[in-house]
Amino acid sequence: MRWSKTVTLVEAHAEGEVGRIVTGGVIDVPGATIADKLRYLNEVDDSLRRFLGL
């Protein structure tokens, strides 16, 4: 089986909060700051979250 997409994630846990941090395999998300990038993902393009099953 060949993979057509590869995404690198790091699982993190801090005081009961669990999260996944994308460290590679995706194109740069538009935005000057992390807050701008998050806003873009939430309001414009939700495909990364849906692809990751989050």
CHARMM-style PDB file with segment names, atoms N, HN, CA, C and O in Angstrom:
ATOM      1  N   MET     1       0.841  -1.175   0.000  1.00  0.00      PROA
ATOM      2  CA  MET     1       0.000   0.000   0.000  1.00  0.00      PROA
ATOM      3  C   MET     1       0.887   1.241   0.000  1.00  0.00      PROA
ATOM      4  O   MET     1       1.841   1.323   0.774  1.00  0.00      PROA
ATOM      5  N   ARG     2       0.581   2.190  -0.851  1.00  0.00      PROA
ATOM      6  HN  ARG     2      -0.194   2.123  -1.480  1.00  0.00      PROA
ATOM      7  CA  ARG     2       1.326   3.440  -0.905  1.00  0.00      PROA
ATOM      8  C   ARG     2       0.483   4.556  -0.325  1.00  0.00      PROA
ATOM      9  O   ARG     2      -0.720   4.637  -0.573  1.00  0.00      PROA
ATOM     10  N   TRP     3       1.129   5.419   0.454  1.00  0.00      PROA
ATOM     11  HN  TRP     3       2.106   5.353   0.655  1.00  0.00      PROA
ATOM     12  CA  TRP     3       0.451   6.562   1.043  1.00  0.00      PROA
ATOM     13  C   TRP     3       0.473   7.714   0.054  1.00  0.00      PROA
ATOM     14  O   TRP     3       1.497   7.982  -0.574  1.00  0.00      PROA
ATOM     15  N   SER     4      -0.645   8.387  -0.084  1.00  0.00      PROA
ATOM     16  HN  SER     4      -1.478   8.169   0.426  1.00  0.00      PROA
ATOM     17  CA  SER     4      -0.687   9.556  -0.953  1.00  0.00      PROA
ATOM     18  C   SER     4      -0.479  10.844  -0.164  1.00  0.00      PROA
ATOM     19  O   SER     4      -0.141  11.877  -0.741  1.00  0.00      PROA
ATOM     20  N   LYS     5      -0.681  10.790   1.169  1.00  0.00      PROA
ATOM     21  HN  LYS     5      -0.956   9.951   1.639  1.00  0.00      PROA
ATOM     22  CA  LYS     5      -0.478  11.958   2.026  1.00  0.00      PROA
ATOM     23  C   LYS     5       0.200  11.506   3.305  1.00  0.00      PROA
ATOM     24  O   LYS     5      -0.144  10.465   3.865  1.00  0.00      PROA
ATOM     25  N   THR     6       1.164  12.291   3.767  1.00  0.00      PROA
ATOM     26  HN  THR     6       1.443  13.137   3.312  1.00  0.00      PROA
ATOM     27  CA  THR     6       1.839  12.012   5.023  1.00  0.00      PROA
ATOM     28  C   THR     6       1.867  13.290   5.852  1.00  0.00      PROA
ATOM     29  O   THR     6       2.320  14.331   5.377  1.00  0.00      PROA
ATOM     30  N   VAL     7       1.392  13.215   7.071  1.00  0.00      PROA
ATOM     31  HN  VAL     7       1.024  12.369   7.457  1.00  0.00      PROA
ATOM     32  CA  VAL     7       1.378  14.349   7.989  1.00  0.00      PROA
ATOM     33  C   VAL     7       2.062  13.892   9.271  1.00  0.00      PROA
ATOM     34  O   VAL     7       1.789  12.802   9.774  1.00  0.00      PROA
ATOM     35  N   THR     8       2.957  14.735   9.800  1.00  0.00      PROA
ATOM     36  HN  THR     8       3.178  15.620   9.391  1.00  0.00      PROA
ATOM     37  CA  THR     8       3.655  14.419  11.035  1.00  0.00      PROA
ATOM     38  C   THR     8       2.992  15.164  12.187  1.00  0.00      PROA
ATOM     39  O   THR     8       2.794  16.377  12.125  1.00  0.00      PROA
ATOM     40  N   LEU     9       2.653  14.419  13.242  1.00  0.00      PROA
ATOM     41  HN  LEU     9       2.814  13.433  13.292  1.00  0.00      PROA
ATOM     42  CA  LEU     9       1.992  14.993  14.415  1.00  0.00      PROA
ATOM     43  C   LEU     9       2.758  14.643  15.677  1.00  0.00      PROA
ATOM     44  O   LEU     9       3.425  13.611  15.748  1.00  0.00      PROA
ATOM     45  N   VAL    10       2.658  15.515  16.674  1.00  0.00      PROA
ATOM     46  HN  VAL    10       2.117  16.354  16.616  1.00  0.00      PROA
ATOM     47  CA  VAL    10       3.182  15.234  18.008  1.00  0.00      PROA
ATOM     48  C   VAL    10       1.995  15.312  18.953  1.00  0.00      PROA
ATOM     49  O   VAL    10       1.260  16.299  18.962  1.00  0.00      PROA
ATOM     50  N   GLU    11       1.815  14.267  19.744  1.00  0.00      PROA
ATOM     51  HN  GLU    11       2.412  13.465  19.736  1.00  0.00      PROA
ATOM     52  CA  GLU    11       0.747  14.267  20.744  1.00  0.00      PROA
ATOM     53  C   GLU    11       1.279  14.954  22.001  1.00  0.00      PROA
ATOM     54  O   GLU    11       2.393  14.674  22.442  1.00  0.00      PROA
ATOM     55  N   ALA    12       0.482  15.852  22.575  1.00  0.00      PROA
ATOM     56  HN  ALA    12      -0.423  16.080  22.218  1.00  0.00      PROA
ATOM     57  CA  ALA    12       0.903  16.587  23.772  1.00  0.00      PROA
ATOM     58  C   ALA    12      -0.161  16.459  24.853  1.00  0.00      PROA
ATOM     59  O   ALA    12      -1.350  16.324  24.563  1.00  0.00      PROA
ATOM     60  N   HSD    13       0.287  16.505  26.108  1.00  0.00      PROA
ATOM     61  HN  HSD    13       1.253  16.615  26.344  1.00  0.00      PROA
ATOM     62  CA  HSD    13      -0.622  16.422  27.237  1.00  0.00      PROA
ATOM     63  C   HSD    13      -0.131  17.405  28.291  1.00  0.00      PROA
ATOM     64  O   HSD    13       1.020  17.328  28.721  1.00  0.00      PROA
ATOM     65  N   ALA    14      -0.983  18.320  28.707  1.00  0.00      PROA
ATOM     66  HN  ALA    14      -1.918  18.383  28.358  1.00  0.00      PROA
ATOM     67  CA  ALA    14      -0.605  19.297  29.722  1.00  0.00      PROA
ATOM     68  C   ALA    14      -1.790  19.554  30.650  1.00  0.00      PROA
ATOM     69  O   ALA    14      -2.799  20.124  30.236  1.00  0.00      PROA
ATOM     70  N   GLU    15      -1.663  19.136  31.893  1.00  0.00      PROA
ATOM     71  HN  GLU    15      -0.843  18.673  32.230  1.00  0.00      PROA
ATOM     72  CA  GLU    15      -2.674  19.344  32.922  1.00  0.00      PROA
ATOM     73  C   GLU    15      -4.076  18.929  32.490  1.00  0.00      PROA
ATOM     74  O   GLU    15      -5.038  19.670  32.687  1.00  0.00      PROA
ATOM     75  N   GLY    16      -4.184  17.748  31.904  1.00  0.00      PROA
ATOM     76  HN  GLY    16      -3.402  17.146  31.744  1.00  0.00      PROA
ATOM     77  CA  GLY    16      -5.479  17.225  31.516  1.00  0.00      PROA
ATOM     78  C   GLY    16      -5.915  17.572  30.103  1.00  0.00      PROA
ATOM     79  O   GLY    16      -6.862  16.980  29.585  1.00  0.00      PROA
ATOM     80  N   GLU    17      -5.242  18.516  29.478  1.00  0.00      PROA
ATOM     81  HN  GLU    17      -4.472  18.997  29.899  1.00  0.00      PROA
ATOM     82  CA  GLU    17      -5.572  18.894  28.105  1.00  0.00      PROA
ATOM     83  C   GLU    17      -4.714  18.078  27.144  1.00  0.00      PROA
ATOM     84  O   GLU    17      -3.489  18.056  27.268  1.00  0.00      PROA
ATOM     85  N   VAL    18      -5.349  17.411  26.194  1.00  0.00      PROA
ATOM     86  HN  VAL    18      -6.344  17.429  26.094  1.00  0.00      PROA
ATOM     87  CA  VAL    18      -4.650  16.609  25.206  1.00  0.00      PROA
ATOM     88  C   VAL    18      -4.756  17.317  23.865  1.00  0.00      PROA
ATOM     89  O   VAL    18      -5.812  17.842  23.513  1.00  0.00      PROA
ATOM     90  N   GLY    19      -3.667  17.330  23.125  1.00  0.00      PROA
ATOM     91  HN  GLY    19      -2.809  16.904  23.410  1.00  0.00      PROA
ATOM     92  CA  GLY    19      -3.704  17.983  21.825  1.00  0.00      PROA
ATOM     93  C   GLY    19      -2.744  17.337  20.852  1.00  0.00      PROA
ATOM     94  O   GLY    19      -1.838  16.601  21.244  1.00  0.00      PROA
ATOM     95  N   ARG    20      -2.950  17.617  19.596  1.00  0.00      PROA
ATOM     96  HN  ARG    20      -3.686  18.215  19.278  1.00  0.00      PROA
ATOM     97  CA  ARG    20      -2.060  17.163  18.531  1.00  0.00      PROA
ATOM     98  C   ARG    20      -1.468  18.392  17.855  1.00  0.00      PROA
ATOM     99  O   ARG    20      -2.193  19.321  17.499  1.00  0.00      PROA
ATOM    100  N   ILE    21      -0.153  18.395  17.681  1.00  0.00      PROA
ATOM    101  HN  ILE    21       0.435  17.641  17.971  1.00  0.00      PROA
ATOM    102  CA  ILE    21       0.534  19.492  17.036  1.00  0.00      PROA
ATOM    103  C   ILE    21       1.051  18.995  15.698  1.00  0.00      PROA
ATOM    104  O   ILE    21       1.797  18.018  15.641  1.00  0.00      PROA
ATOM    105  N   VAL    22       0.656  19.664  14.617  1.00  0.00      PROA
ATOM    106  HN  VAL    22       0.050  20.458  14.663  1.00  0.00      PROA
ATOM    107  CA  VAL    22       1.127  19.305  13.283  1.00  0.00      PROA
ATOM    108  C   VAL    22       2.523  19.879  13.123  1.00  0.00      PROA
ATOM    109  O   VAL    22       2.720  21.086  13.260  1.00  0.00      PROA
ATOM    110  N   THR    23       3.503  19.011  12.832  1.00  0.00      PROA
ATOM    111  HN  THR    23       3.343  18.031  12.721  1.00  0.00      PROA
ATOM    112  CA  THR    23       4.888  19.462  12.692  1.00  0.00      PROA
ATOM    113  C   THR    23       5.406  19.351  11.265  1.00  0.00      PROA
ATOM    114  O   THR    23       6.505  19.822  10.973  1.00  0.00      PROA
ATOM    115  N   GLY    24       4.640  18.742  10.379  1.00  0.00      PROA
ATOM    116  HN  GLY    24       3.747  18.360  10.616  1.00  0.00      PROA
ATOM    117  CA  GLY    24       5.104  18.638   9.008  1.00  0.00      PROA
ATOM    118  C   GLY    24       4.076  17.981   8.110  1.00  0.00      PROA
ATOM    119  O   GLY    24       3.149  17.317   8.574  1.00  0.00      PROA
ATOM    120  N   GLY    25       4.259  18.181   6.819  1.00  0.00      PROA
ATOM    121  HN  GLY    25       5.012  18.720   6.442  1.00  0.00      PROA
ATOM    122  CA  GLY    25       3.422  17.517   5.846  1.00  0.00      PROA
ATOM    123  C   GLY    25       2.263  18.335   5.320  1.00  0.00      PROA
ATOM    124  O   GLY    25       1.474  17.832   4.520  1.00  0.00      PROA
ATOM    125  N   VAL    26       2.137  19.575   5.743  1.00  0.00      PROA
ATOM    126  HN  VAL    26       2.778  19.984   6.393  1.00  0.00      PROA
ATOM    127  CA  VAL    26       1.072  20.438   5.233  1.00  0.00      PROA
ATOM    128  C   VAL    26       1.697  21.716   4.678  1.00  0.00      PROA
ATOM    129  O   VAL    26       2.792  22.112   5.076  1.00  0.00      PROA
ATOM    130  N   ILE    27       0.983  22.347   3.757  1.00  0.00      PROA
ATOM    131  HN  ILE    27       0.094  22.025   3.433  1.00  0.00      PROA
ATOM    132  CA  ILE    27       1.478  23.608   3.216  1.00  0.00      PROA
ATOM    133  C   ILE    27       1.349  24.697   4.275  1.00  0.00      PROA
ATOM    134  O   ILE    27       0.622  24.538   5.256  1.00  0.00      PROA
ATOM    135  N   ASP    28       2.050  25.791   4.072  1.00  0.00      PROA
ATOM    136  HN  ASP    28       2.640  25.920   3.275  1.00  0.00      PROA
ATOM    137  CA  ASP    28       1.986  26.896   5.026  1.00  0.00      PROA
ATOM    138  C   ASP    28       0.585  27.486   5.030  1.00  0.00      PROA
ATOM    139  O   ASP    28       0.019  27.765   3.973  1.00  0.00      PROA
ATOM    140  N   VAL    29       0.035  27.673   6.201  1.00  0.00      PROA
ATOM    141  HN  VAL    29       0.494  27.446   7.060  1.00  0.00      PROA
ATOM    142  CA  VAL    29      -1.299  28.254   6.362  1.00  0.00      PROA
ATOM    143  C   VAL    29      -1.153  29.775   6.288  1.00  0.00      PROA
ATOM    144  O   VAL    29      -0.284  30.337   6.955  1.00  0.00      PROA
ATOM    145  N   PRO    30      -1.984  30.451   5.492  1.00  0.00      PROA
ATOM    146  CA  PRO    30      -1.879  31.910   5.381  1.00  0.00      PROA
ATOM    147  C   PRO    30      -2.103  32.606   6.724  1.00  0.00      PROA
ATOM    148  O   PRO    30      -2.968  32.210   7.504  1.00  0.00      PROA
ATOM    149  N   GLY    31      -1.319  33.638   6.977  1.00  0.00      PROA
ATOM    150  HN  GLY    31      -0.616  33.960   6.344  1.00  0.00      PROA
ATOM    151  CA  GLY    31      -1.455  34.433   8.200  1.00  0.00      PROA
ATOM    152  C   GLY    31      -0.106  34.864   8.724  1.00  0.00      PROA
ATOM    153  O   GLY    31       0.871  34.122   8.626  1.00  0.00      PROA
ATOM    154  N   ALA    32      -0.048  36.064   9.282  1.00  0.00      PROA
ATOM    155  HN  ALA    32      -0.842  36.667   9.362  1.00  0.00      PROA
ATOM    156  CA  ALA    32       1.206  36.612   9.791  1.00  0.00      PROA
ATOM    157  C   ALA    32       1.552  36.072  11.174  1.00  0.00      PROA
ATOM    158  O   ALA    32       2.729  35.943  11.508  1.00  0.00      PROA
ATOM    159  N   THR    33       0.540  35.756  11.983  1.00  0.00      PROA
ATOM    160  HN  THR    33      -0.417  35.861  11.712  1.00  0.00      PROA
ATOM    161  CA  THR    33       0.765  35.258  13.341  1.00  0.00      PROA
ATOM    162  C   THR    33       0.051  33.915  13.495  1.00  0.00      PROA
ATOM    163  O   THR    33      -0.746  33.525  12.642  1.00  0.00      PROA
ATOM    164  N   ILE    34       0.340  33.223  14.574  1.00  0.00      PROA
ATOM    165  HN  ILE    34       0.987  33.539  15.268  1.00  0.00      PROA
ATOM    166  CA  ILE    34      -0.341  31.952  14.858  1.00  0.00      PROA
ATOM    167  C   ILE    34      -1.841  32.197  15.013  1.00  0.00      PROA
ATOM    168  O   ILE    34      -2.651  31.386  14.564  1.00  0.00      PROA
ATOM    169  N   ALA    35      -2.212  33.306  15.643  1.00  0.00      PROA
ATOM    170  HN  ALA    35      -1.554  33.965  16.008  1.00  0.00      PROA
ATOM    171  CA  ALA    35      -3.635  33.634  15.806  1.00  0.00      PROA
ATOM    172  C   ALA    35      -4.303  33.833  14.445  1.00  0.00      PROA
ATOM    173  O   ALA    35      -5.435  33.394  14.242  1.00  0.00      PROA
ATOM    174  N   ASP    36      -3.610  34.492  13.512  1.00  0.00      PROA
ATOM    175  HN  ASP    36      -2.690  34.849  13.677  1.00  0.00      PROA
ATOM    176  CA  ASP    36      -4.149  34.676  12.159  1.00  0.00      PROA
ATOM    177  C   ASP    36      -4.305  33.336  11.447  1.00  0.00      PROA
ATOM    178  O   ASP    36      -5.296  33.114  10.753  1.00  0.00      PROA
ATOM    179  N   LYS    37      -3.335  32.448  11.614  1.00  0.00      PROA
ATOM    180  HN  LYS    37      -2.529  32.629  12.178  1.00  0.00      PROA
ATOM    181  CA  LYS    37      -3.394  31.125  10.995  1.00  0.00      PROA
ATOM    182  C   LYS    37      -4.563  30.315  11.561  1.00  0.00      PROA
ATOM    183  O   LYS    37      -5.284  29.653  10.815  1.00  0.00      PROA
ATOM    184  N   LEU    38      -4.744  30.371  12.880  1.00  0.00      PROA
ATOM    185  HN  LEU    38      -4.158  30.908  13.486  1.00  0.00      PROA
ATOM    186  CA  LEU    38      -5.854  29.668  13.521  1.00  0.00      PROA
ATOM    187  C   LEU    38      -7.188  30.219  13.030  1.00  0.00      PROA
ATOM    188  O   LEU    38      -8.112  29.458  12.740  1.00  0.00      PROA
ATOM    189  N   ARG    39      -7.282  31.524  12.939  1.00  0.00      PROA
ATOM    190  HN  ARG    39      -6.531  32.142  13.174  1.00  0.00      PROA
ATOM    191  CA  ARG    39      -8.505  32.165  12.444  1.00  0.00      PROA
ATOM    192  C   ARG    39      -8.813  31.709  11.012  1.00  0.00      PROA
ATOM    193  O   ARG    39      -9.964  31.427  10.677  1.00  0.00      PROA
ATOM    194  N   TYR    40      -7.774  31.642  10.175  1.00  0.00      PROA
ATOM    195  HN  TYR    40      -6.839  31.872  10.448  1.00  0.00      PROA
ATOM    196  CA  TYR    40      -7.949  31.182   8.796  1.00  0.00      PROA
ATOM    197  C   TYR    40      -8.487  29.752   8.778  1.00  0.00      PROA
ATOM    198  O   TYR    40      -9.430  29.449   8.047  1.00  0.00      PROA
ATOM    199  N   LEU    41      -7.887  28.875   9.583  1.00  0.00      PROA
ATOM    200  HN  LEU    41      -7.121  29.121  10.178  1.00  0.00      PROA
ATOM    201  CA  LEU    41      -8.332  27.477   9.614  1.00  0.00      PROA
ATOM    202  C   LEU    41      -9.757  27.347  10.128  1.00  0.00      PROA
ATOM    203  O   LEU    41     -10.508  26.503   9.639  1.00  0.00      PROA
ATOM    204  N   ASN    42     -10.145  28.156  11.095  1.00  0.00      PROA
ATOM    205  HN  ASN    42      -9.535  28.841  11.493  1.00  0.00      PROA
ATOM    206  CA  ASN    42     -11.493  28.084  11.664  1.00  0.00      PROA
ATOM    207  C   ASN    42     -12.548  28.697  10.755  1.00  0.00      PROA
ATOM    208  O   ASN    42     -13.666  28.188  10.683  1.00  0.00      PROA
ATOM    209  N   GLU    43     -12.215  29.777  10.062  1.00  0.00      PROA
ATOM    210  HN  GLU    43     -11.306  30.190  10.120  1.00  0.00      PROA
ATOM    211  CA  GLU    43     -13.225  30.520   9.312  1.00  0.00      PROA
ATOM    212  C   GLU    43     -13.228  30.272   7.812  1.00  0.00      PROA
ATOM    213  O   GLU    43     -14.267  30.422   7.169  1.00  0.00      PROA
ATOM    214  N   VAL    44     -12.077  29.893   7.237  1.00  0.00      PROA
ATOM    215  HN  VAL    44     -11.234  29.772   7.760  1.00  0.00      PROA
ATOM    216  CA  VAL    44     -11.987  29.802   5.777  1.00  0.00      PROA
ATOM    217  C   VAL    44     -11.859  28.365   5.279  1.00  0.00      PROA
ATOM    218  O   VAL    44     -12.633  27.934   4.425  1.00  0.00      PROA
ATOM    219  N   ASP    45     -10.890  27.623   5.806  1.00  0.00      PROA
ATOM    220  HN  ASP    45     -10.261  27.974   6.500  1.00  0.00      PROA
ATOM    221  CA  ASP    45     -10.582  26.297   5.264  1.00  0.00      PROA
ATOM    222  C   ASP    45     -10.487  25.275   6.392  1.00  0.00      PROA
ATOM    223  O   ASP    45      -9.509  25.272   7.139  1.00  0.00      PROA
ATOM    224  N   ASP    46     -11.476  24.420   6.523  1.00  0.00      PROA
ATOM    225  HN  ASP    46     -12.271  24.423   5.915  1.00  0.00      PROA
ATOM    226  CA  ASP    46     -11.553  23.429   7.589  1.00  0.00      PROA
ATOM    227  C   ASP    46     -11.067  22.047   7.139  1.00  0.00      PROA
ATOM    228  O   ASP    46     -11.218  21.070   7.873  1.00  0.00      PROA
ATOM    229  N   SER    47     -10.486  21.959   5.940  1.00  0.00      PROA
ATOM    230  HN  SER    47     -10.363  22.753   5.344  1.00  0.00      PROA
ATOM    231  CA  SER    47     -10.133  20.655   5.378  1.00  0.00      PROA
ATOM    232  C   SER    47      -9.028  19.945   6.160  1.00  0.00      PROA
ATOM    233  O   SER    47      -9.042  18.717   6.241  1.00  0.00      PROA
ATOM    234  N   LEU    48      -8.067  20.681   6.742  1.00  0.00      PROA
ATOM    235  HN  LEU    48      -8.056  21.679   6.676  1.00  0.00      PROA
ATOM    236  CA  LEU    48      -6.999  20.038   7.507  1.00  0.00      PROA
ATOM    237  C   LEU    48      -7.570  19.332   8.737  1.00  0.00      PROA
ATOM    238  O   LEU    48      -7.232  18.177   8.992  1.00  0.00      PROA
ATOM    239  N   ARG    49      -8.422  20.002   9.493  1.00  0.00      PROA
ATOM    240  HN  ARG    49      -8.697  20.941   9.286  1.00  0.00      PROA
ATOM    241  CA  ARG    49      -9.032  19.392  10.675  1.00  0.00      PROA
ATOM    242  C   ARG    49      -9.845  18.162  10.292  1.00  0.00      PROA
ATOM    243  O   ARG    49      -9.774  17.134  10.964  1.00  0.00      PROA
ATOM    244  N   ARG    50     -10.618  18.266   9.209  1.00  0.00      PROA
ATOM    245  HN  ARG    50     -10.675  19.102   8.663  1.00  0.00      PROA
ATOM    246  CA  ARG    50     -11.426  17.124   8.787  1.00  0.00      PROA
ATOM    247  C   ARG    50     -10.550  15.981   8.313  1.00  0.00      PROA
ATOM    248  O   ARG    50     -10.870  14.822   8.575  1.00  0.00      PROA
ATOM    249  N   PHE    51      -9.446  16.269   7.618  1.00  0.00      PROA
ATOM    250  HN  PHE    51      -9.185  17.211   7.405  1.00  0.00      PROA
ATOM    251  CA  PHE    51      -8.523  15.229   7.159  1.00  0.00      PROA
ATOM    252  C   PHE    51      -7.901  14.488   8.342  1.00  0.00      PROA
ATOM    253  O   PHE    51      -7.733  13.269   8.300  1.00  0.00      PROA
ATOM    254  N   LEU    52      -7.560  15.235   9.402  1.00  0.00      PROA
ATOM    255  HN  LEU    52      -7.697  16.225   9.436  1.00  0.00      PROA
ATOM    256  CA  LEU    52      -6.935  14.627  10.566  1.00  0.00      PROA
ATOM    257  C   LEU    52      -7.946  13.940  11.480  1.00  0.00      PROA
ATOM    258  O   LEU    52      -7.554  13.227  12.403  1.00  0.00      PROA
ATOM    259  N   GLY    53      -9.225  14.142  11.240  1.00  0.00      PROA
ATOM    260  HN  GLY    53      -9.543  14.722  10.490  1.00  0.00      PROA
ATOM    261  CA  GLY    53     -10.260  13.507  12.044  1.00  0.00      PROA
ATOM    262  C   GLY    53     -10.388  14.102  13.432  1.00  0.00      PROA
ATOM    263  O   GLY    53     -10.720  13.401  14.387  1.00  0.00      PROA
ATOM    264  N   LEU    54     -10.124  15.392  13.542  1.00  0.00      PROA
ATOM    265  HN  LEU    54      -9.854  15.961  12.765  1.00  0.00      PROA
ATOM    266  CA  LEU    54     -10.192  16.063  14.844  1.00  0.00      PROA
ATOM    267  C   LEU    54     -11.545  16.693  15.052  1.00  0.00      PROA
ATOM    268  OT1 LEU    54     -11.788  17.303  16.093  1.00  0.00      PROA
TER     269      LEU     54
END
